[in-house]
Amino acid sequence: MSDIRISGLTKRYARGAAPAVKDVSVTVEDGEFFVLLGPSGCGKTTLLRAIAGLETPDTGTVHLGDRDVTALPPRRRDLAMVFQGYAVFPHLTVAENIGFGLRMRKEPRADVDAAVRYAAGLVQLGDYLDRYPSALSGGQRQRVAVARAVAVRPSVLLMDEPLSNLDALLRLSFRSELKALAKELHTTIVYVTHDQVEALSLGDRVAVMRAGEIVQCGTPMEVYDRPVDRFVGGFLGTPPMNMLPGEVFGGRGVAGIRAENIEASTTERAGALAGRVRLVEPLGSQLLVTVAAGEQDVKILTPTDFPAGDGADVWLSVAPERIRWFDADTERALAG
Protein backbone atom coordinates (compact mmCIF):
# COMPACT_ATOMS: atom_id res chain seq x y z
CA MET A 1 0.00 0.00 0.00
CA SER A 2 1.24 3.51 -0.80
CA ASP A 3 -1.46 5.74 0.62
CA ILE A 4 -0.30 8.78 2.62
CA ARG A 5 -1.89 9.73 5.92
CA ILE A 6 -0.99 13.05 7.50
CA SER A 7 -2.39 13.74 10.94
CA GLY A 8 -2.23 17.00 12.88
CA LEU A 9 0.94 18.18 11.17
CA THR A 10 2.32 21.57 12.21
CA LYS A 11 5.64 23.11 11.19
CA ARG A 12 7.17 26.41 12.32
CA TYR A 13 10.50 27.74 11.12
CA ALA A 14 11.06 30.03 14.11
CA ARG A 15 9.81 30.11 17.67
CA GLY A 16 6.84 32.40 17.96
CA ALA A 17 6.42 32.70 14.21
CA ALA A 18 3.21 31.86 12.41
CA PRO A 19 3.24 28.18 11.37
CA ALA A 20 4.15 27.43 7.76
CA VAL A 21 1.80 24.43 8.06
CA LYS A 22 -0.92 24.46 10.69
CA ASP A 23 -2.57 21.32 12.06
CA VAL A 24 -3.03 19.67 8.65
CA SER A 25 -4.74 16.29 8.46
CA VAL A 26 -5.36 14.68 5.07
CA THR A 27 -5.24 11.26 3.40
CA VAL A 28 -3.94 10.68 -0.11
CA GLU A 29 -5.33 7.44 -1.48
CA ASP A 30 -3.20 4.68 -2.98
CA GLY A 31 -2.55 5.46 -6.66
CA GLU A 32 -4.11 8.92 -6.48
CA PHE A 33 -2.81 12.02 -8.29
CA PHE A 34 -3.18 14.54 -5.47
CA VAL A 35 -2.48 18.25 -6.05
CA LEU A 36 -1.56 20.83 -3.42
CA LEU A 37 -2.62 24.20 -4.83
CA GLY A 38 -2.20 27.68 -3.44
CA PRO A 39 -0.40 31.01 -3.65
CA SER A 40 3.25 31.50 -2.73
CA GLY A 41 3.86 31.13 0.99
CA CYS A 42 0.72 29.09 1.71
CA GLY A 43 2.67 26.06 3.02
CA LYS A 44 2.26 23.63 0.14
CA THR A 45 6.00 23.03 -0.41
CA THR A 46 6.61 22.72 3.32
CA LEU A 47 3.92 20.04 3.51
CA LEU A 48 5.47 18.21 0.56
CA ARG A 49 8.92 18.37 2.17
CA ALA A 50 7.46 16.96 5.38
CA ILE A 51 6.13 13.99 3.42
CA ALA A 52 9.56 13.58 1.83
CA GLY A 53 11.40 13.72 5.16
CA LEU A 54 13.20 16.94 4.26
CA GLU A 55 11.38 18.79 7.05
CA THR A 56 10.68 17.51 10.55
CA PRO A 57 7.25 18.52 11.83
CA ASP A 58 6.88 20.13 15.23
CA THR A 59 3.76 18.06 15.86
CA GLY A 60 1.82 15.44 13.96
CA THR A 61 2.62 12.28 12.04
CA VAL A 62 3.19 11.06 8.49
CA HIS A 63 2.28 7.50 7.51
CA LEU A 64 3.15 5.89 4.19
CA GLY A 65 0.99 2.82 3.95
CA ASP A 66 1.13 1.11 7.34
CA ARG A 67 4.49 2.67 8.27
CA ASP A 68 4.93 5.68 10.54
CA VAL A 69 7.74 7.48 8.71
CA THR A 70 7.64 10.72 10.70
CA ALA A 71 11.15 10.20 12.08
CA LEU A 72 12.64 8.33 9.11
CA PRO A 73 15.17 9.93 6.74
CA PRO A 74 14.16 10.37 3.09
CA ARG A 75 16.19 7.37 1.86
CA ARG A 76 14.09 5.00 4.01
CA ARG A 77 10.69 6.24 2.84
CA ASP A 78 10.53 4.55 -0.60
CA LEU A 79 9.74 7.74 -2.45
CA ALA A 80 11.23 9.93 -5.15
CA MET A 81 11.04 13.66 -5.72
CA VAL A 82 11.12 15.93 -8.78
CA PHE A 83 12.04 19.54 -8.06
CA GLN A 84 11.28 22.83 -9.78
CA GLY A 85 14.84 22.98 -11.16
CA TYR A 86 15.96 20.29 -13.56
CA ALA A 87 18.64 19.03 -11.13
CA VAL A 88 20.35 16.84 -13.74
CA PHE A 89 24.07 16.12 -13.63
CA PRO A 90 25.72 17.92 -16.57
CA HIS A 91 28.68 15.51 -16.73
CA LEU A 92 26.46 12.41 -17.04
CA THR A 93 24.58 11.19 -20.10
CA VAL A 94 20.80 10.89 -20.09
CA ALA A 95 21.08 7.16 -19.37
CA GLU A 96 23.54 7.76 -16.51
CA ASN A 97 21.30 10.46 -15.04
CA ILE A 98 18.24 8.25 -15.15
CA GLY A 99 20.05 5.30 -13.61
CA PHE A 100 21.84 7.31 -10.92
CA GLY A 101 19.57 6.36 -8.02
CA LEU A 102 19.66 2.69 -8.92
CA ARG A 103 23.45 2.69 -9.12
CA MET A 104 23.60 4.29 -5.67
CA ARG A 105 21.54 1.34 -4.45
CA LYS A 106 24.09 -0.96 -6.09
CA GLU A 107 21.42 -2.64 -8.21
CA PRO A 108 22.68 -5.21 -10.76
CA ARG A 109 23.80 -3.66 -14.05
CA ALA A 110 21.20 -5.55 -16.09
CA ASP A 111 18.41 -4.35 -13.79
CA VAL A 112 19.65 -0.77 -14.02
CA ASP A 113 19.77 -0.89 -17.82
CA ALA A 114 16.26 -2.34 -18.02
CA ALA A 115 14.86 0.28 -15.63
CA VAL A 116 16.57 3.08 -17.56
CA ARG A 117 15.11 1.92 -20.86
CA TYR A 118 11.65 1.58 -19.29
CA ALA A 119 11.70 5.04 -17.67
CA ALA A 120 13.19 6.70 -20.77
CA GLY A 121 10.48 5.16 -22.90
CA LEU A 122 7.75 6.51 -20.66
CA VAL A 123 8.97 10.09 -21.13
CA GLN A 124 9.92 9.68 -24.82
CA LEU A 125 13.68 9.86 -24.31
CA GLY A 126 14.59 6.45 -25.69
CA ASP A 127 16.54 8.00 -28.58
CA TYR A 128 18.49 10.40 -26.35
CA LEU A 129 20.18 8.06 -23.87
CA ASP A 130 23.72 8.83 -25.06
CA ARG A 131 23.30 12.61 -25.06
CA TYR A 132 24.46 15.03 -22.37
CA PRO A 133 22.08 17.57 -20.79
CA SER A 134 23.75 20.44 -22.64
CA ALA A 135 22.38 18.98 -25.89
CA LEU A 136 18.80 18.86 -24.57
CA SER A 137 16.00 21.39 -24.44
CA GLY A 138 14.54 22.52 -21.13
CA GLY A 139 11.57 20.23 -21.55
CA GLN A 140 13.83 17.26 -22.30
CA ARG A 141 15.96 17.96 -19.21
CA GLN A 142 12.84 18.01 -17.07
CA ARG A 143 11.85 14.68 -18.63
CA VAL A 144 15.23 13.32 -17.51
CA ALA A 145 14.47 14.40 -13.95
CA VAL A 146 11.06 12.70 -14.08
CA ALA A 147 12.52 9.54 -15.59
CA ARG A 148 15.20 9.37 -12.87
CA ALA A 149 12.47 9.49 -10.23
CA VAL A 150 10.36 6.89 -12.05
CA ALA A 151 13.29 4.49 -12.58
CA VAL A 152 13.58 3.67 -8.88
CA ARG A 153 9.94 2.49 -8.91
CA PRO A 154 8.94 4.50 -5.81
CA SER A 155 5.69 3.85 -4.01
CA VAL A 156 5.23 7.63 -3.78
CA LEU A 157 6.30 10.27 -6.31
CA LEU A 158 6.52 13.88 -5.10
CA MET A 159 6.64 16.79 -7.56
CA ASP A 160 7.36 20.39 -6.55
CA GLU A 161 6.27 22.75 -9.37
CA PRO A 162 8.11 20.71 -12.02
CA LEU A 163 6.73 22.71 -14.96
CA SER A 164 7.26 26.25 -13.70
CA ASN A 165 10.57 26.75 -15.55
CA LEU A 166 9.10 25.73 -18.91
CA ASP A 167 7.54 28.06 -21.46
CA ALA A 168 3.79 28.02 -22.08
CA LEU A 169 3.81 25.57 -24.99
CA LEU A 170 6.15 23.15 -23.22
CA ARG A 171 4.01 23.30 -20.07
CA LEU A 172 0.95 22.39 -22.11
CA SER A 173 2.57 19.40 -23.81
CA PHE A 174 4.36 18.20 -20.66
CA ARG A 175 1.13 18.45 -18.67
CA SER A 176 -0.52 16.01 -21.06
CA GLU A 177 2.48 13.70 -20.80
CA LEU A 178 2.34 13.77 -16.99
CA LYS A 179 -1.34 12.84 -17.03
CA ALA A 180 -0.64 9.87 -19.29
CA LEU A 181 2.41 8.92 -17.22
CA ALA A 182 0.38 8.87 -14.01
CA LYS A 183 -2.10 6.42 -15.55
CA GLU A 184 0.75 4.19 -16.72
CA LEU A 185 2.60 4.13 -13.38
CA HIS A 186 -0.29 3.57 -10.95
CA THR A 187 1.90 5.35 -8.38
CA THR A 188 0.69 7.70 -5.65
CA ILE A 189 1.62 11.22 -6.75
CA VAL A 190 1.61 14.42 -4.71
CA TYR A 191 2.03 17.47 -6.93
CA VAL A 192 2.62 21.04 -5.75
CA THR A 193 1.67 24.00 -7.95
CA HIS A 194 0.40 27.56 -7.81
CA ASP A 195 -1.02 27.13 -11.34
CA GLN A 196 -4.75 26.46 -11.16
CA VAL A 197 -4.90 25.12 -14.73
CA GLU A 198 -2.30 22.48 -13.87
CA ALA A 199 -4.17 21.59 -10.71
CA LEU A 200 -7.57 21.25 -12.35
CA SER A 201 -6.29 19.33 -15.38
CA LEU A 202 -3.97 16.92 -13.56
CA GLY A 203 -5.45 16.14 -10.16
CA ASP A 204 -7.81 13.40 -9.14
CA ARG A 205 -8.31 15.62 -6.10
CA VAL A 206 -7.12 19.14 -5.34
CA ALA A 207 -6.33 20.53 -1.89
CA VAL A 208 -6.43 24.34 -1.88
CA MET A 209 -4.11 25.81 0.77
CA ARG A 210 -4.04 29.21 2.43
CA ALA A 211 -1.89 30.42 5.33
CA GLY A 212 -0.69 26.92 6.19
CA GLU A 213 -4.11 25.24 6.18
CA ILE A 214 -6.08 23.17 3.69
CA VAL A 215 -9.13 25.30 2.99
CA GLN A 216 -10.92 22.86 0.67
CA CYS A 217 -10.18 19.39 -0.68
CA GLY A 218 -12.18 17.73 -3.43
CA THR A 219 -12.33 16.78 -7.08
CA PRO A 220 -11.31 19.52 -9.52
CA MET A 221 -14.92 20.29 -10.43
CA GLU A 222 -16.03 20.32 -6.78
CA VAL A 223 -13.52 22.98 -5.79
CA TYR A 224 -14.13 24.96 -8.98
CA ASP A 225 -17.92 24.82 -9.06
CA ARG A 226 -18.66 24.81 -5.32
CA PRO A 227 -15.94 26.77 -3.50
CA VAL A 228 -16.28 26.71 0.28
CA ASP A 229 -15.36 30.39 0.64
CA ARG A 230 -14.57 33.55 -1.29
CA PHE A 231 -10.84 32.83 -1.29
CA VAL A 232 -11.25 29.56 -3.18
CA GLY A 233 -13.77 31.11 -5.57
CA GLY A 234 -11.45 34.01 -6.28
CA PHE A 235 -8.27 31.94 -6.54
CA LEU A 236 -9.67 29.41 -8.99
CA GLY A 237 -10.82 30.51 -12.40
CA THR A 238 -9.62 32.70 -15.26
CA PRO A 239 -10.99 35.26 -14.73
CA PRO A 240 -11.69 34.81 -11.02
CA MET A 241 -15.26 34.38 -9.85
CA ASN A 242 -17.24 37.64 -9.84
CA MET A 243 -18.20 38.68 -6.30
CA LEU A 244 -21.27 40.92 -6.26
CA PRO A 245 -23.29 42.28 -3.32
CA GLY A 246 -26.48 40.32 -2.81
CA GLU A 247 -28.84 43.15 -3.64
CA VAL A 248 -27.60 43.12 -7.24
CA PHE A 249 -29.32 39.79 -7.86
CA GLY A 250 -31.89 40.06 -5.10
CA GLY A 251 -30.32 37.52 -2.77
CA ARG A 252 -28.42 37.50 0.50
CA GLY A 253 -24.77 37.99 1.29
CA VAL A 254 -22.33 38.05 -1.63
CA ALA A 255 -23.14 36.42 -4.97
CA GLY A 256 -20.28 34.50 -6.57
CA ILE A 257 -20.76 34.00 -10.31
CA ARG A 258 -18.37 32.51 -12.85
CA ALA A 259 -17.81 34.60 -15.99
CA GLU A 260 -18.95 31.75 -18.26
CA ASN A 261 -22.28 31.51 -16.41
CA ILE A 262 -23.37 35.08 -17.19
CA GLU A 263 -25.43 35.63 -20.33
CA ALA A 264 -25.13 39.01 -22.01
CA SER A 265 -27.64 40.61 -24.38
CA THR A 266 -27.63 43.86 -26.32
CA THR A 267 -31.41 44.13 -25.90
CA GLU A 268 -33.12 44.91 -22.63
CA ARG A 269 -34.51 41.93 -20.73
CA ALA A 270 -36.85 41.83 -17.76
CA GLY A 271 -34.98 41.14 -14.54
CA ALA A 272 -31.56 41.52 -16.18
CA LEU A 273 -28.78 43.69 -14.75
CA ALA A 274 -28.07 46.75 -16.90
CA GLY A 275 -24.47 47.64 -17.63
CA ARG A 276 -22.11 49.24 -20.09
CA VAL A 277 -19.16 47.58 -21.81
CA ARG A 278 -15.93 49.05 -20.46
CA LEU A 279 -13.32 46.77 -22.03
CA VAL A 280 -13.20 43.93 -24.57
CA GLU A 281 -10.20 41.54 -24.53
CA PRO A 282 -9.95 38.94 -27.32
CA LEU A 283 -8.75 35.57 -26.01
CA GLY A 284 -8.80 33.71 -29.33
CA SER A 285 -11.75 31.38 -28.88
CA GLN A 286 -13.68 33.82 -26.65
CA LEU A 287 -13.93 37.45 -25.63
CA LEU A 288 -13.33 38.56 -22.06
CA VAL A 289 -15.68 41.50 -21.59
CA THR A 290 -15.60 43.85 -18.59
CA VAL A 291 -18.99 45.41 -17.92
CA ALA A 292 -19.53 48.34 -15.57
CA ALA A 293 -22.78 47.64 -13.70
CA GLY A 294 -23.37 50.47 -11.28
CA GLU A 295 -20.30 50.60 -9.06
CA GLN A 296 -19.33 47.00 -9.90
CA ASP A 297 -17.12 45.64 -12.65
CA VAL A 298 -18.40 42.29 -13.92
CA LYS A 299 -16.25 39.94 -16.03
CA ILE A 300 -18.08 37.84 -18.62
CA LEU A 301 -16.97 35.44 -21.35
CA THR A 302 -18.75 35.68 -24.70
CA PRO A 303 -18.40 34.19 -28.19
CA THR A 304 -16.04 36.07 -30.49
CA ASP A 305 -18.98 37.41 -32.52
CA PHE A 306 -20.55 39.16 -29.53
CA PRO A 307 -21.98 42.34 -31.14
CA ALA A 308 -21.18 44.89 -28.42
CA GLY A 309 -17.97 46.94 -28.25
CA ASP A 310 -16.60 49.52 -25.81
CA GLY A 311 -19.32 51.79 -24.46
CA ALA A 312 -22.25 49.62 -25.60
CA ASP A 313 -25.25 49.03 -23.34
CA VAL A 314 -25.76 45.38 -22.31
CA TRP A 315 -28.02 43.43 -20.01
CA LEU A 316 -26.68 40.58 -17.88
CA SER A 317 -28.62 37.60 -16.59
CA VAL A 318 -27.70 34.39 -14.82
CA ALA A 319 -29.63 31.28 -13.87
CA PRO A 320 -30.22 31.24 -10.09
CA GLU A 321 -28.73 27.76 -9.73
CA ARG A 322 -25.40 29.04 -11.07
CA ILE A 323 -25.03 31.59 -8.26
CA ARG A 324 -22.90 30.64 -5.24
CA TRP A 325 -23.76 32.62 -2.12
CA PHE A 326 -21.22 33.64 0.53
CA ASP A 327 -21.68 35.17 3.96
CA ALA A 328 -20.67 38.83 3.80
CA ASP A 329 -18.91 38.68 7.20
CA THR A 330 -17.31 35.22 7.39
CA GLU A 331 -16.85 34.84 3.59
CA ARG A 332 -17.88 31.19 3.94
CA ALA A 333 -20.25 29.58 1.45
CA LEU A 334 -23.90 29.52 2.41
CA ALA A 335 -26.03 26.42 2.04
CA GLY A 336 -28.27 26.10 -0.98
C-alpha positions as a Python dict, from the first residue, in 0.01 Angstrom:
ca = {
    (1, 'M'): (0, 0, 0),
    (2, 'S'): (124, 351, -80),
    (3, 'D'): (-146, 574, 62),
    (4, 'I'): (-30, 878, 262),
    (5, 'R'): (-189, 973, 592),
    (6, 'I'): (-99, 1305, 750),
    (7, 'S'): (-239, 1374, 1094),
    (8, 'G'): (-223, 1700, 1288),
    (9, 'L'): (94, 1818, 1117),
    (10, 'T'): (232, 2157, 1221),
    (11, 'K'): (564, 2311, 1119),
    (12, 'R'): (717, 2641, 1232),
    (13, 'Y'): (1050, 2774, 1112),
    (14, 'A'): (1106, 3003, 1411),
    (15, 'R'): (981, 3011, 1767),
    (16, 'G'): (684, 3240, 1796),
    (17, 'A'): (642, 3270, 1421),
    (18, 'A'): (321, 3186, 1241),
    (19, 'P'): (324, 2818, 1137),
    (20, 'A'): (415, 2743, 776),
    (21, 'V'): (180, 2443, 806),
    (22, 'K'): (-92, 2446, 1069),
    (23, 'D'): (-257, 2132, 1206),
    (24, 'V'): (-303, 1967, 865),
    (25, 'S'): (-474, 1629, 846),
    (26, 'V'): (-536, 1468, 507),
    (27, 'T'): (-524, 1126, 340),
    (28, 'V'): (-394, 1068, -11),
    (29, 'E'): (-533, 744, -148),
    (30, 'D'): (-320, 468, -298),
    (31, 'G'): (-255, 546, -666),
    (32, 'E'): (-411, 892, -648),
    (33, 'F'): (-281, 1202, -829),
    (34, 'F'): (-318, 1454, -547),
    (35, 'V'): (-248, 1825, -605),
    (36, 'L'): (-156, 2083, -342),
    (37, 'L'): (-262, 2420, -483),
    (38, 'G'): (-220, 2768, -344),
    (39, 'P'): (-40, 3101, -365),
    (40, 'S'): (325, 3150, -273),
    (41, 'G'): (386, 3113, 99),
    (42, 'C'): (72, 2909, 171),
    (43, 'G'): (267, 2606, 302),
    (44, 'K'): (226, 2363, 14),
    (45, 'T'): (600, 2303, -41),
    (46, 'T'): (661, 2272, 332),
    (47, 'L'): (392, 2004, 351),
    (48, 'L'): (547, 1821, 56),
    (49, 'R'): (892, 1837, 217),
    (50, 'A'): (746, 1696, 538),
    (51, 'I'): (613, 1399, 342),
    (52, 'A'): (956, 1358, 183),
    (53, 'G'): (1140, 1372, 516),
    (54, 'L'): (1320, 1694, 426),
    (55, 'E'): (1138, 1879, 705),
    (56, 'T'): (1068, 1751, 1055),
    (57, 'P'): (725, 1852, 1183),
    (58, 'D'): (688, 2013, 1523),
    (59, 'T'): (376, 1806, 1586),
    (60, 'G'): (182, 1544, 1396),
    (61, 'T'): (262, 1228, 1204),
    (62, 'V'): (319, 1106, 849),
    (63, 'H'): (228, 750, 751),
    (64, 'L'): (315, 589, 419),
    (65, 'G'): (99, 282, 395),
    (66, 'D'): (113, 111, 734),
    (67, 'R'): (449, 267, 827),
    (68, 'D'): (493, 568, 1054),
    (69, 'V'): (774, 748, 871),
    (70, 'T'): (764, 1072, 1070),
    (71, 'A'): (1115, 1020, 1208),
    (72, 'L'): (1264, 833, 911),
    (73, 'P'): (1517, 993, 674),
    (74, 'P'): (1416, 1037, 309),
    (75, 'R'): (1619, 737, 186),
    (76, 'R'): (1409, 500, 401),
    (77, 'R'): (1069, 624, 284),
    (78, 'D'): (1053, 455, -60),
    (79, 'L'): (974, 774, -245),
    (80, 'A'): (1123, 993, -515),
    (81, 'M'): (1104, 1366, -572),
    (82, 'V'): (1112, 1593, -878),
    (83, 'F'): (1204, 1954, -806),
    (84, 'Q'): (1128, 2283, -978),
    (85, 'G'): (1484, 2298, -1116),
    (86, 'Y'): (1596, 2029, -1356),
    (87, 'A'): (1864, 1903, -1113),
    (88, 'V'): (2035, 1684, -1374),
    (89, 'F'): (2407, 1612, -1363),
    (90, 'P'): (2572, 1792, -1657),
    (91, 'H'): (2868, 1551, -1673),
    (92, 'L'): (2646, 1241, -1704),
    (93, 'T'): (2458, 1119, -2010),
    (94, 'V'): (2080, 1089, -2009),
    (95, 'A'): (2108, 716, -1937),
    (96, 'E'): (2354, 776, -1651),
    (97, 'N'): (2130, 1046, -1504),
    (98, 'I'): (1824, 825, -1515),
    (99, 'G'): (2005, 530, -1361),
    (100, 'F'): (2184, 731, -1092),
    (101, 'G'): (1957, 636, -802),
    (102, 'L'): (1966, 269, -892),
    (103, 'R'): (2345, 269, -912),
    (104, 'M'): (2360, 429, -567),
    (105, 'R'): (2154, 134, -445),
    (106, 'K'): (2409, -96, -609),
    (107, 'E'): (2142, -264, -821),
    (108, 'P'): (2268, -521, -1076),
    (109, 'R'): (2380, -366, -1405),
    (110, 'A'): (2120, -555, -1609),
    (111, 'D'): (1841, -435, -1379),
    (112, 'V'): (1965, -77, -1402),
    (113, 'D'): (1977, -89, -1782),
    (114, 'A'): (1626, -234, -1802),
    (115, 'A'): (1486, 28, -1563),
    (116, 'V'): (1657, 308, -1756),
    (117, 'R'): (1511, 192, -2086),
    (118, 'Y'): (1165, 158, -1929),
    (119, 'A'): (1170, 504, -1767),
    (120, 'A'): (1319, 670, -2077),
    (121, 'G'): (1048, 516, -2290),
    (122, 'L'): (775, 651, -2066),
    (123, 'V'): (897, 1009, -2113),
    (124, 'Q'): (992, 968, -2482),
    (125, 'L'): (1368, 986, -2431),
    (126, 'G'): (1459, 645, -2569),
    (127, 'D'): (1654, 800, -2858),
    (128, 'Y'): (1849, 1040, -2635),
    (129, 'L'): (2018, 806, -2387),
    (130, 'D'): (2372, 883, -2506),
    (131, 'R'): (2330, 1261, -2506),
    (132, 'Y'): (2446, 1503, -2237),
    (133, 'P'): (2208, 1757, -2079),
    (134, 'S'): (2375, 2044, -2264),
    (135, 'A'): (2238, 1898, -2589),
    (136, 'L'): (1880, 1886, -2457),
    (137, 'S'): (1600, 2139, -2444),
    (138, 'G'): (1454, 2252, -2113),
    (139, 'G'): (1157, 2023, -2155),
    (140, 'Q'): (1383, 1726, -2230),
    (141, 'R'): (1596, 1796, -1921),
    (142, 'Q'): (1284, 1801, -1707),
    (143, 'R'): (1185, 1468, -1863),
    (144, 'V'): (1523, 1332, -1751),
    (145, 'A'): (1447, 1440, -1395),
    (146, 'V'): (1106, 1270, -1408),
    (147, 'A'): (1252, 954, -1559),
    (148, 'R'): (1520, 937, -1287),
    (149, 'A'): (1247, 949, -1023),
    (150, 'V'): (1036, 689, -1205),
    (151, 'A'): (1329, 449, -1258),
    (152, 'V'): (1358, 367, -888),
    (153, 'R'): (994, 249, -891),
    (154, 'P'): (894, 450, -581),
    (155, 'S'): (569, 385, -401),
    (156, 'V'): (523, 763, -378),
    (157, 'L'): (630, 1027, -631),
    (158, 'L'): (652, 1388, -510),
    (159, 'M'): (664, 1679, -756),
    (160, 'D'): (736, 2039, -655),
    (161, 'E'): (627, 2275, -937),
    (162, 'P'): (811, 2071, -1202),
    (163, 'L'): (673, 2271, -1496),
    (164, 'S'): (726, 2625, -1370),
    (165, 'N'): (1057, 2675, -1555),
    (166, 'L'): (910, 2573, -1891),
    (167, 'D'): (754, 2806, -2146),
    (168, 'A'): (379, 2802, -2208),
    (169, 'L'): (381, 2557, -2499),
    (170, 'L'): (615, 2315, -2322),
    (171, 'R'): (401, 2330, -2007),
    (172, 'L'): (95, 2239, -2211),
    (173, 'S'): (257, 1940, -2381),
    (174, 'F'): (436, 1820, -2066),
    (175, 'R'): (113, 1845, -1867),
    (176, 'S'): (-52, 1601, -2106),
    (177, 'E'): (248, 1370, -2080),
    (178, 'L'): (234, 1377, -1699),
    (179, 'K'): (-134, 1284, -1703),
    (180, 'A'): (-64, 987, -1929),
    (181, 'L'): (241, 892, -1722),
    (182, 'A'): (38, 887, -1401),
    (183, 'K'): (-210, 642, -1555),
    (184, 'E'): (75, 419, -1672),
    (185, 'L'): (260, 413, -1338),
    (186, 'H'): (-29, 357, -1095),
    (187, 'T'): (190, 535, -838),
    (188, 'T'): (69, 770, -565),
    (189, 'I'): (162, 1122, -675),
    (190, 'V'): (161, 1442, -471),
    (191, 'Y'): (203, 1747, -693),
    (192, 'V'): (262, 2104, -575),
    (193, 'T'): (167, 2400, -795),
    (194, 'H'): (40, 2756, -781),
    (195, 'D'): (-102, 2713, -1134),
    (196, 'Q'): (-475, 2646, -1116),
    (197, 'V'): (-490, 2512, -1473),
    (198, 'E'): (-230, 2248, -1387),
    (199, 'A'): (-417, 2159, -1071),
    (200, 'L'): (-757, 2125, -1235),
    (201, 'S'): (-629, 1933, -1538),
    (202, 'L'): (-397, 1692, -1356),
    (203, 'G'): (-545, 1614, -1016),
    (204, 'D'): (-781, 1340, -914),
    (205, 'R'): (-831, 1562, -610),
    (206, 'V'): (-712, 1914, -534),
    (207, 'A'): (-633, 2053, -189),
    (208, 'V'): (-643, 2434, -188),
    (209, 'M'): (-411, 2581, 77),
    (210, 'R'): (-404, 2921, 243),
    (211, 'A'): (-189, 3042, 533),
    (212, 'G'): (-69, 2692, 619),
    (213, 'E'): (-411, 2524, 618),
    (214, 'I'): (-608, 2317, 369),
    (215, 'V'): (-913, 2530, 299),
    (216, 'Q'): (-1092, 2286, 67),
    (217, 'C'): (-1018, 1939, -68),
    (218, 'G'): (-1218, 1773, -343),
    (219, 'T'): (-1233, 1678, -708),
    (220, 'P'): (-1131, 1952, -952),
    (221, 'M'): (-1492, 2029, -1043),
    (222, 'E'): (-1603, 2032, -678),
    (223, 'V'): (-1352, 2298, -579),
    (224, 'Y'): (-1413, 2496, -898),
    (225, 'D'): (-1792, 2482, -906),
    (226, 'R'): (-1866, 2481, -532),
    (227, 'P'): (-1594, 2677, -350),
    (228, 'V'): (-1628, 2671, 28),
    (229, 'D'): (-1536, 3039, 64),
    (230, 'R'): (-1457, 3355, -129),
    (231, 'F'): (-1084, 3283, -129),
    (232, 'V'): (-1125, 2956, -318),
    (233, 'G'): (-1377, 3111, -557),
    (234, 'G'): (-1145, 3401, -628),
    (235, 'F'): (-827, 3194, -654),
    (236, 'L'): (-967, 2941, -899),
    (237, 'G'): (-1082, 3051, -1240),
    (238, 'T'): (-962, 3270, -1526),
    (239, 'P'): (-1099, 3526, -1473),
    (240, 'P'): (-1169, 3481, -1102),
    (241, 'M'): (-1526, 3438, -985),
    (242, 'N'): (-1724, 3764, -984),
    (243, 'M'): (-1820, 3868, -630),
    (244, 'L'): (-2127, 4092, -626),
    (245, 'P'): (-2329, 4228, -332),
    (246, 'G'): (-2648, 4032, -281),
    (247, 'E'): (-2884, 4315, -364),
    (248, 'V'): (-2760, 4312, -724),
    (249, 'F'): (-2932, 3979, -786),
    (250, 'G'): (-3189, 4006, -510),
    (251, 'G'): (-3032, 3752, -277),
    (252, 'R'): (-2842, 3750, 50),
    (253, 'G'): (-2477, 3799, 129),
    (254, 'V'): (-2233, 3805, -163),
    (255, 'A'): (-2314, 3642, -497),
    (256, 'G'): (-2028, 3450, -657),
    (257, 'I'): (-2076, 3400, -1031),
    (258, 'R'): (-1837, 3251, -1285),
    (259, 'A'): (-1781, 3460, -1599),
    (260, 'E'): (-1895, 3175, -1826),
    (261, 'N'): (-2228, 3151, -1641),
    (262, 'I'): (-2337, 3508, -1719),
    (263, 'E'): (-2543, 3563, -2033),
    (264, 'A'): (-2513, 3901, -2201),
    (265, 'S'): (-2764, 4061, -2438),
    (266, 'T'): (-2763, 4386, -2632),
    (267, 'T'): (-3141, 4413, -2590),
    (268, 'E'): (-3312, 4491, -2263),
    (269, 'R'): (-3451, 4193, -2073),
    (270, 'A'): (-3685, 4183, -1776),
    (271, 'G'): (-3498, 4114, -1454),
    (272, 'A'): (-3156, 4152, -1618),
    (273, 'L'): (-2878, 4369, -1475),
    (274, 'A'): (-2807, 4675, -1690),
    (275, 'G'): (-2447, 4764, -1763),
    (276, 'R'): (-2211, 4924, -2009),
    (277, 'V'): (-1916, 4758, -2181),
    (278, 'R'): (-1593, 4905, -2046),
    (279, 'L'): (-1332, 4677, -2203),
    (280, 'V'): (-1320, 4393, -2457),
    (281, 'E'): (-1020, 4154, -2453),
    (282, 'P'): (-995, 3894, -2732),
    (283, 'L'): (-875, 3557, -2601),
    (284, 'G'): (-880, 3371, -2933),
    (285, 'S'): (-1175, 3138, -2888),
    (286, 'Q'): (-1368, 3382, -2665),
    (287, 'L'): (-1393, 3745, -2563),
    (288, 'L'): (-1333, 3856, -2206),
    (289, 'V'): (-1568, 4150, -2159),
    (290, 'T'): (-1560, 4385, -1859),
    (291, 'V'): (-1899, 4541, -1792),
    (292, 'A'): (-1953, 4834, -1557),
    (293, 'A'): (-2278, 4764, -1370),
    (294, 'G'): (-2337, 5047, -1128),
    (295, 'E'): (-2030, 5060, -906),
    (296, 'Q'): (-1933, 4700, -990),
    (297, 'D'): (-1712, 4564, -1265),
    (298, 'V'): (-1840, 4229, -1392),
    (299, 'K'): (-1625, 3994, -1603),
    (300, 'I'): (-1808, 3784, -1862),
    (301, 'L'): (-1697, 3544, -2135),
    (302, 'T'): (-1875, 3568, -2470),
    (303, 'P'): (-1840, 3419, -2819),
    (304, 'T'): (-1604, 3607, -3049),
    (305, 'D'): (-1898, 3741, -3252),
    (306, 'F'): (-2055, 3916, -2953),
    (307, 'P'): (-2198, 4234, -3114),
    (308, 'A'): (-2118, 4489, -2842),
    (309, 'G'): (-1797, 4694, -2825),
    (310, 'D'): (-1660, 4952, -2581),
    (311, 'G'): (-1932, 5179, -2446),
    (312, 'A'): (-2225, 4962, -2560),
    (313, 'D'): (-2525, 4903, -2334),
    (314, 'V'): (-2576, 4538, -2231),
    (315, 'W'): (-2802, 4343, -2001),
    (316, 'L'): (-2668, 4058, -1788),
    (317, 'S'): (-2862, 3760, -1659),
    (318, 'V'): (-2770, 3439, -1482),
    (319, 'A'): (-2963, 3128, -1387),
    (320, 'P'): (-3022, 3124, -1009),
    (321, 'E'): (-2873, 2776, -973),
    (322, 'R'): (-2540, 2904, -1107),
    (323, 'I'): (-2503, 3159, -826),
    (324, 'R'): (-2290, 3064, -524),
    (325, 'W'): (-2376, 3262, -212),
    (326, 'F'): (-2122, 3364, 53),
    (327, 'D'): (-2168, 3517, 396),
    (328, 'A'): (-2067, 3883, 380),
    (329, 'D'): (-1891, 3868, 720),
    (330, 'T'): (-1731, 3522, 739),
    (331, 'E'): (-1685, 3484, 359),
    (332, 'R'): (-1788, 3119, 394),
    (333, 'A'): (-2025, 2958, 145),
    (334, 'L'): (-2390, 2952, 241),
    (335, 'A'): (-2603, 2642, 204),
    (336, 'G'): (-2827, 2610, -98),
}
